[in-house]
Amino acid sequence: MVSALYDFKQPILNVYGVSGLVADKRVFEHLTLDIEIIPIDSITPYSNESIKSYSKRLSAVIDASKDFALIGVSFGGLIATEINQILNAKKVILISSAQTKSELRLIYKWVGNSRILKLIPASLLNPPKFVAKYIMGAHNSKLFFEILDDTNLCFVKWALQEFTTWKNTNQSTKVIKINGTKDKLIPPKGNTRMKLIEGGEHFMIVDRANEISEIINFELKNT
């Protein structure tokens, strides 16, 4: 049976989900969408690999022979943005994320330029859980702590370095952001078309899943 999201004159989209650092594919399970998301599992980055190279390797799982959309969460939004420049998605939906470097806090650029992350052992990039919970604004503590326990700190170190040195300035009209007004990590800013979740924080894909699902369903329907 064809989903109500589409009629017989429209091609059916594949929708791929790219998760972030402290947000693996389990966060997509809280969305109630009219079409199934295909989560893309993270892969191990090579030593000193750029986000562009990593995104190209990750994009190999995408069937580019048919129309597709991307949903990127947090750092996964940066990767989705890079993949879009390689494969040209029909639509890119970024959640708690950014499309260009100018949409990120200036302090991240300072951290990236300082190269301090290169000197910090991966084992130290594991803050106390109550601190991480506050920064992420996570209300679903059980899921958040489970994901935190499963997080690969070596991947975190690589991703933080790429996040703070991201150079992208290219913008696409196919991109829409869903940002929370109380996000401490990536507050809403920039010229990318954006939908705001009032009071939403960085972990809102879980905590405000119903509101986010409504926006995603609308955007996919109108792709």
LUMFI-457759 format. One record per residue (C-alpha): x, y, z. Coordinates in pm, whole numbers, padded with zeros to 5 digits, always signed. Each point is the difference from the previous one (the first is absolute). Layout:
% LUMFI-457759
XYZ...
***
This chain:
% LUMFI-457759
+00000+00000+00000+00137+00341-00094+00031+00246+00289-00239+00295+00005+00308+00217-00021+00017-00068-00374-00233-00039-00293+00057-00226-00299+00143+00284-00209+00283+00064+00245+00321-00201+00036+00047-00149+00344+00292+00147+00189+00252-00190+00202+00062+00192+00321+00339-00050+00164+00078+00101+00358+00345+00112+00114+00040+00017+00378+00246+00209+00199+00243-00047+00287-00215-00074+00302-00289-00096-00225+00006-00335-00177-00271-00155-00216-00218-00065+00308-00108+00366-00005-00180-00054-00331-00223-00262+00164-00184+00275+00188-00119+00170-00319-00341-00085-00144+00047+00047-00372-00208-00087-00304+00300-00171-00157+00267-00223+00149+00344+00144+00074+00303-00200-00109+00264+00070+00268+00359+00027-00122+00236-00157+00253+00318+00192+00072+00330-00142-00120+00348+00028+00149+00177+00312-00130+00351-00038-00135+00285+00172+00179-00021+00375-00076-00288-00058-00241-00196+00309-00103-00376+00021+00041-00028+00022-00381+00187-00326-00048-00195-00168+00279-00332+00118-00142+00091-00132-00345+00077-00344+00143-00318+00004+00208-00209+00096-00302+00085-00331-00168-00301-00162+00171-00243+00242-00168-00185-00117-00309+00050+00307-00216-00187-00158-00293-00328+00119+00154-00106+00319+00171+00094+00026+00365-00012+00235+00295+00237+00038+00294-00074+00065+00366+00308+00101+00199+00012+00045+00378+00260+00221+00171+00345-00094-00141-00187-00231-00236-00147+00313-00155+00346+00113-00104+00057-00340-00160-00342+00014-00172+00096+00341-00138+00324-00141-00140-00177-00304-00148-00252+00229-00168+00284+00177-00180+00118-00337-00131-00326-00172-00092-00259+00282-00022-00291-00103+00221-00356+00113-00074-00023+00145+00351+00222+00027+00306-00152+00044+00346+00244+00101+00273-00104-00044+00363+00193+00187+00272+00268+00068-00257+00143+00249-00250+00048+00027-00377+00304+00231-00001+00288+00087+00231-00148+00347+00061-00299-00163+00171+00225-00142+00274+00122+00179+00312+00319+00200-00050+00163-00169+00299+00003-00328-00195+00219+00162-00265+00240+00114+00272+00017-00352+00144+00064-00144-00346+00272+00250-00083+00173-00059+00334+00048-00370-00086-00054-00075+00368-00222-00297-00080+00298-00171-00164+00176+00004+00338-00287-00133+00211-00016-00379+00043-00331-00145-00119-00057-00149+00346-00036+00351+00144-00282+00093-00238-00252-00166+00228-00158+00256+00235-00206-00102+00305-00342-00114-00109-00184+00278+00182+00213+00259-00182-00061-00162-00340-00373-00023+00077-00014+00373+00082+00195+00104-00310-00212-00215-00229-00324+00098+00175-00105-00365+00010-00322-00080+00184-00008-00369-00095+00286-00087+00237-00024-00377-00047+00051+00008-00377+00255+00279+00017+00217-00185+00252-00028-00324-00199+00124+00179-00312+00271+00174+00201+00125-00335+00131+00024-00133-00356+00179+00303-00144+00341-00062-00158+00231+00264+00147+00250-00031-00285-00278+00088-00243-00101+00288+00230+00353+00143-00009+00016-00019-00379-00349+00147-00040+00065+00289+00239+00314+00091-00195-00192-00002-00329-00293+00185+00156+00217+00284+00130+00199+00034-00325-00292-00040-00245+00047+00227-00302-00328-00033-00188-00151+00325-00130-00217-00148-00276-00375+00033+00045-00275-00197-00169-00365+00099-00028-00086-00369+00048+00110+00020+00362-00226+00078+00294+00104+00012+00363-00204-00088+00308+00158+00174+00295-00091+00042+00365-00015+00347+00152+00184-00122+00312+00268-00210-00169+00325+00064+00190+00225-00165-00259-00137+00120-00334-00241+00289+00058-00213+00113-00295+00179+00246-00228+00080+00060-00365-00191+00039-00327-00099-00364-00058-00378-00049-00004-00085-00102+00353-00284-00127+00217+00028+00076+00370-00105-00223+00288-00076+00235+00287+00191-00113+00309+00164-00283-00195+00351-00109+00104+00268-00202-00173-00156-00341+00076-00342+00112-00120-00019-00263-00276-00098-00229+00288-00155+00240+00249-00210+00189-00259-00037-00282-00251-00369+00061-00078+00052+00363-00104+00309-00085-00203-00182-00289-00169-00277+00234-00117+00254+00234-00159+00190-00285-00169-00319-00158-00137-00107+00336-00145+00339+00065-00157+00025-00347-00156-00354+00024-00132+00088+00328-00167+00333-00109-00145
***
